[in-house]
Amino acid sequence: MKVGLALGGGGARGLCFIEFCKAMDELGVKPSIIAGTSIGAIIGAFYAKGIPGYEMEKFLRHITLLKIPRLVDFSVFGRSALLKGRRIEAFIRTHLRCDRFEDLQIPFKITATDYWKREPVVIDHGPLIPAIRASMSLPAIFEPVQYENRFLIDGGAVNPLPIDIIRDECDYLIAIDVAGTIAKDNGQKPGMFECIMSTYQIMQNTIIQEKMKHFAPDLYVHPRLVNFGILDFHHEKEIRKSVRGDVYRFKRLLKQDLLKKRQKTLPAQSLQFREVA
């Protein structure tokens, strides 16, 4: 049975993907194909390389508050975004140690957005690092990436949860959505940056809900990531800790599902899991 894994976009909130990867490792479930957008493209690439969840966790422990500023390269004279993104690209290349899609252990697809053509782009071959960098090019935050004569921006602009691009290539599809998270109402007027990011998130939710109507995964996970911003990478421990309940239910449902699937008693797309209050 072929298991597919779709990891969506959501900035720092996507660090929780590591906990779900660990859960899959513990159950002995190995994806046959992976798709990722933005942060999902980063974590997905490491997982497709064959790096297990616990190794990614150890890797994160070395990223301290002192190291995060080293990954920031401001685009002082640039007009398109705040950051160049070259240091992050170099950081990923150094630790992933894989330059091409063809060198990955698991087939992997990345989504990005063609800025001028206003259309989605799926990349599954050729240079890997530029594709990851393109997929995470959040407007106004990271500069667009020129890739094969296209200017590409964040894949989340058109496909924040890439379930559609691998739905037909697996028997059982797992989708983990960190785009639409819950924010507490503090009774205060939101700031400019918060308004922009929240509006982007609202649009992503709409896209995801529409895609779910046509490409519903077998197991849909929507963790309760309350009040974590897209740039809160320094809260990685809190982010991963906050999804423990989701991971527990994920493991239980996945184990039950796959057992029924093997016994051929589970109808296609019978279970969709969404964490509720």
C-alpha positions as CSV (number, residue, x, y, z in Angstrom):
1,M,0.0,0.0,0.0
2,K,1.4,3.4,-1.0
3,V,1.1,6.1,1.6
4,G,1.3,9.7,0.6
5,L,2.2,12.7,2.9
6,A,1.3,16.3,2.1
7,L,2.8,19.0,4.3
8,G,1.4,22.5,4.1
9,G,2.7,26.0,4.6
10,G,2.6,28.0,7.8
11,G,6.0,29.3,8.6
12,A,7.4,28.4,12.1
13,R,4.2,26.5,12.9
14,G,5.4,23.8,10.4
15,L,8.1,22.8,12.8
16,C,5.5,20.6,14.4
17,F,5.7,18.4,11.3
18,I,8.7,16.8,12.9
19,E,6.5,15.4,15.7
20,F,4.3,13.7,13.2
21,C,7.3,12.4,11.3
22,K,8.5,10.9,14.5
23,A,5.1,9.3,15.1
24,M,5.2,7.7,11.6
25,D,8.7,6.4,12.2
26,E,7.5,4.8,15.5
27,L,4.6,3.1,13.6
28,G,7.0,1.9,10.9
29,V,5.0,3.9,8.3
30,K,7.2,5.1,5.4
31,P,5.7,7.4,2.8
32,S,5.9,6.4,-0.9
33,I,5.6,10.0,-2.0
34,I,5.7,13.4,-0.3
35,A,4.5,16.8,-1.3
36,G,5.4,20.1,0.4
37,T,4.7,23.8,0.4
38,S,6.9,26.4,2.0
39,I,8.0,25.1,5.5
40,G,6.4,21.8,4.3
41,A,8.9,21.8,1.4
42,I,11.8,22.2,3.9
43,I,10.7,19.4,6.3
44,G,9.4,17.3,3.4
45,A,12.8,17.4,1.7
46,F,14.6,16.3,4.9
47,Y,12.1,13.4,5.3
48,A,12.3,12.5,1.6
49,K,16.1,12.4,2.0
50,G,15.6,9.6,4.5
51,I,16.3,11.7,7.6
52,P,14.0,10.4,10.4
53,G,12.0,12.6,12.7
54,Y,14.3,12.2,15.8
55,E,17.3,13.3,13.8
56,M,15.5,16.4,12.7
57,E,14.6,17.0,16.3
58,K,18.2,16.8,17.4
59,F,19.1,19.1,14.5
60,L,16.6,21.7,15.8
61,R,18.2,21.7,19.3
62,H,21.3,23.3,17.8
63,I,19.4,26.2,16.4
64,T,19.5,28.6,19.3
65,L,18.5,32.3,19.5
66,L,22.1,33.2,18.9
67,K,22.2,31.3,15.6
68,I,18.9,32.6,14.2
69,P,20.2,36.1,13.4
70,R,22.9,34.5,11.3
71,L,20.3,33.2,8.9
72,V,18.9,36.7,8.4
73,D,20.2,38.7,5.4
74,F,18.4,41.9,4.9
75,S,17.8,43.1,1.4
76,V,18.9,46.7,2.1
77,F,18.6,48.0,-1.5
78,G,16.1,45.5,-2.7
79,R,12.6,46.6,-3.5
80,S,10.7,43.3,-3.5
81,A,11.2,41.9,0.0
82,L,12.7,42.3,3.4
83,L,15.1,39.4,3.2
84,K,17.3,37.9,0.5
85,G,17.0,34.4,1.8
86,R,20.4,33.3,0.5
87,R,21.7,32.4,4.0
88,I,18.7,30.2,4.7
89,E,19.3,28.6,1.3
90,A,22.9,27.9,2.2
91,F,21.9,26.6,5.6
92,I,19.5,24.1,4.0
93,R,22.1,23.0,1.4
94,T,24.7,22.4,4.1
95,H,22.5,20.3,6.4
96,L,20.4,18.5,3.8
97,R,23.4,17.5,1.7
98,C,21.4,16.8,-1.4
99,D,21.3,19.0,-4.4
100,R,18.8,17.3,-6.7
101,F,15.4,15.7,-6.5
102,E,16.8,12.6,-8.2
103,D,19.1,12.0,-5.2
104,L,16.2,11.7,-2.6
105,Q,15.1,8.4,-1.3
106,I,11.4,9.1,-1.6
107,P,9.8,10.9,-4.6
108,F,9.1,14.5,-3.7
109,K,7.1,17.3,-5.1
110,I,7.3,21.0,-4.3
111,T,4.7,23.7,-5.0
112,A,5.6,27.3,-5.8
113,T,3.7,30.1,-7.6
114,D,4.7,31.8,-10.9
115,Y,4.3,35.5,-10.0
116,W,3.8,36.8,-13.6
117,K,1.6,34.1,-14.9
118,R,-0.4,33.9,-11.6
119,E,-0.4,30.1,-11.7
120,P,0.9,27.1,-9.6
121,V,4.1,25.5,-10.4
122,V,5.0,21.9,-9.4
123,I,8.7,21.0,-9.2
124,D,9.8,17.4,-8.9
125,H,13.1,17.1,-10.7
126,G,16.3,19.0,-11.2
127,P,17.9,21.4,-8.6
128,L,16.4,20.9,-5.2
129,I,17.6,23.8,-3.0
130,P,16.4,26.6,-5.4
131,A,13.0,24.9,-5.6
132,I,12.7,24.8,-1.8
133,R,13.8,28.4,-1.6
134,A,11.2,29.4,-4.2
135,S,8.4,27.6,-2.3
136,M,9.1,29.5,0.9
137,S,9.3,32.9,-0.7
138,L,6.6,34.5,1.3
139,P,5.6,37.9,-0.3
140,A,7.3,40.9,1.3
141,I,9.4,38.6,3.5
142,F,11.7,36.8,1.1
143,E,12.7,37.9,-2.4
144,P,11.2,36.0,-5.3
145,V,13.4,33.3,-6.9
146,Q,14.3,33.2,-10.6
147,Y,13.9,29.5,-11.5
148,E,14.0,28.3,-15.1
149,N,13.1,31.7,-16.5
150,R,10.2,32.2,-14.1
151,F,10.0,34.4,-11.0
152,L,8.6,32.2,-8.3
153,I,7.0,33.1,-4.9
154,D,5.6,31.2,-2.0
155,G,3.6,28.1,-3.0
156,G,1.1,28.9,-0.3
157,A,-0.3,31.7,-2.5
158,V,-2.1,29.1,-4.7
159,N,-1.6,25.7,-3.0
160,P,-1.1,25.9,0.8
161,L,-1.8,22.2,1.3
162,P,-0.6,20.2,-1.8
163,I,-3.0,17.2,-1.6
164,D,-4.1,17.4,-5.2
165,I,-0.7,16.9,-6.7
166,I,-0.2,13.4,-5.1
167,R,-3.8,12.2,-4.5
168,D,-3.7,9.9,-7.5
169,E,-0.3,8.5,-6.7
170,C,-1.1,6.9,-3.3
171,D,-3.6,4.6,-1.8
172,Y,-3.7,6.4,1.5
173,L,-3.1,10.1,1.8
174,I,-2.1,12.0,5.0
175,A,-2.4,15.8,5.0
176,I,-1.1,18.0,7.8
177,D,-2.4,21.6,7.7
178,V,-0.8,24.3,9.7
179,A,-2.0,27.3,7.6
180,G,-5.2,28.1,9.4
181,T,-4.5,28.3,13.1
182,I,-6.5,29.7,16.0
183,A,-5.8,33.1,17.4
184,K,-7.2,34.4,20.7
185,D,-9.2,37.6,20.6
186,N,-7.3,40.0,23.0
187,G,-9.7,42.9,22.3
188,Q,-6.8,44.9,20.7
189,K,-6.4,46.3,17.3
190,P,-4.0,44.1,15.3
191,G,-0.8,45.5,13.9
192,M,0.0,46.0,10.3
193,F,2.2,42.9,9.9
194,E,-0.4,40.8,11.8
195,C,-3.2,42.0,9.5
196,I,-1.3,41.2,6.4
197,M,-0.3,37.7,7.5
198,S,-3.7,36.9,8.9
199,T,-5.4,38.0,5.7
200,Y,-3.0,35.7,3.8
201,Q,-3.9,32.9,6.1
202,I,-7.7,33.5,5.6
203,M,-7.2,33.2,1.8
204,Q,-5.2,30.0,2.3
205,N,-8.0,28.5,4.4
206,T,-10.4,29.2,1.6
207,I,-8.2,27.5,-0.9
208,I,-7.7,24.5,1.3
209,Q,-11.4,24.0,2.0
210,E,-12.1,24.1,-1.7
211,K,-9.4,21.6,-2.5
212,M,-10.7,19.3,0.2
213,K,-14.0,19.0,-1.7
214,H,-12.3,17.4,-4.6
215,F,-9.1,15.8,-3.3
216,A,-10.0,14.8,0.3
217,P,-7.1,13.0,2.1
218,D,-7.8,9.9,4.1
219,L,-6.3,11.4,7.2
220,Y,-6.5,15.2,7.7
221,V,-4.7,16.7,10.6
222,H,-5.2,20.3,11.7
223,P,-3.2,20.9,14.9
224,R,-4.3,23.5,17.5
225,L,-1.4,25.9,17.2
226,V,-2.7,28.8,19.2
227,N,-1.0,32.2,18.8
228,F,2.2,31.1,17.1
229,G,3.3,33.4,14.3
230,I,4.9,32.4,11.0
231,L,8.3,33.8,12.2
232,D,8.2,32.4,15.7
233,F,11.1,29.9,15.0
234,H,12.6,30.7,18.4
235,H,9.5,29.1,19.9
236,E,10.2,25.7,18.3
237,K,10.1,23.8,21.6
238,E,6.7,25.3,22.5
239,I,5.4,24.7,19.0
240,R,6.3,21.0,19.0
241,K,5.1,20.6,22.6
242,S,1.7,22.1,21.8
243,V,0.8,19.3,19.4
244,R,1.3,16.3,21.7
245,G,-2.4,15.7,21.9
246,D,-2.7,15.9,18.2
247,V,0.2,13.5,17.7
248,Y,-1.3,11.0,20.1
249,R,-4.6,11.0,18.2
250,F,-2.8,10.9,14.9
251,K,-0.9,7.7,15.9
252,R,-4.0,6.0,17.2
253,L,-6.1,6.9,14.1
254,L,-3.3,6.1,11.6
255,K,-2.7,2.7,13.3
256,Q,-6.4,1.8,13.2
257,D,-6.8,3.1,9.7
258,L,-3.9,1.1,8.2
259,L,-4.9,-2.0,10.0
260,K,-8.4,-1.7,8.4
261,K,-6.9,-0.8,5.1
262,R,-4.8,-4.0,5.1
263,Q,-7.9,-6.0,6.0
264,K,-9.6,-4.2,3.1
265,T,-12.5,-3.0,5.2
266,L,-11.8,0.7,5.0
267,P,-13.7,2.6,2.3
268,A,-11.5,5.2,0.4
269,Q,-11.4,8.6,2.1
270,S,-13.5,7.4,5.0
271,L,-11.7,9.3,7.8
272,Q,-10.8,13.0,8.0
273,F,-9.4,14.1,11.3
274,R,-9.7,17.7,12.5
275,E,-8.8,18.7,16.0
276,V,-11.6,20.6,17.7
277,A,-11.8,22.6,20.9
